[in-house]
Amino acid sequence: MRFEKFFTVAFAAVLLPTVMGCSSDSDELAEYDSDNEVSFYNKMPNVDEKLGYWYHDKFIELVPQSGSPFRLLVVCLDEQGKTTLKSIAAEHDGIVFDAAQLDNTGMCYVETNKYFESPNFFVSASYKMMTSSDSQYNIQILPLILVKPMDGKDCQGILDAYPGLLTLDEVKDNIGFLACHVKSSSEVLRLASEINSRDDVDWAEPNKIGWPVLFEK
């Protein structure tokens, strides 16, 4: 299933410009569930990393939700991901999600006392824009990057530079939709930032969705 159609149907995805950031597994690790391959954290890894995106010549800072309770967006692209999420919800306290939504769309919002990551699914934290009067954490990152190559270029050089991390989902109006095979929103943000700085790229934007009201900081 194409990413663009999948995300639009599931959560009415919207596009926003380029983001920067990174993730680490070493920060605030509270527990590791080896049976399910899930790492639990008291706070989001690298929560103090400066994140944001450029809109023309203006940098818009994004601030991730740093503490409990978290609201995460979980995307499962196969049955293993769904099974893992259901398993940790059954075995760990404080994890709540809509199982019907997960089964029907492959993705869902999860309310949890601890931030978590796993190689079995993709997780996005919730972010807020510092330039907005809205103080809510209402933006989530999707594992998809839109890339506009420079004239006469295509996305092949990018794909060659990130083997195993990026695949071409489709090309539409000379914009490449690159699926990101990573486990967290921080990794998507880092990739988008690196791609945006390439000489053969006009711009690169991670795809995002907005959700009305989440949690106050």
Sequence and secondary structure as in RCSB ss.txt:
>XXXX:A:sequence
MRFEKFFTVAFAAVLLPTVMGCSSDSDELAEYDSDNEVSFYNKMPNVDEKLGYWYHDKFIELVPQSGSPFRLLVV
CLDEQGKTTLKSIAAEHDGIVFDAAQLDNTGMCYVETNKYFESPNFFVSASYKMMTSSDSQYNIQILPLILVKPM
DGKDCQGILDAYPGLLTLDEVKDNIGFLACHVKSSSEVLRLASEINSRDDVDWAEPNKIGWPVLFEK
>XXXX:A:secstr
  HHHHHHHHH  EE    B    SSTTEEEEETTTTEEEESS TTTTS EEEEETTEEEEEEE  SSSEEEEEE
 SSHHHHHHHHHHHHHSTTEEE HHHHHHHSEEEEEESSEEEBTTBEEE EEEETTSS  S  EEEEEEEEEEE 
TT  SHHHHHHSTTTEEEEEEETTEEEEEE  SBHHHHHHHHHHHHTSTTEEEEEEEEEE S     
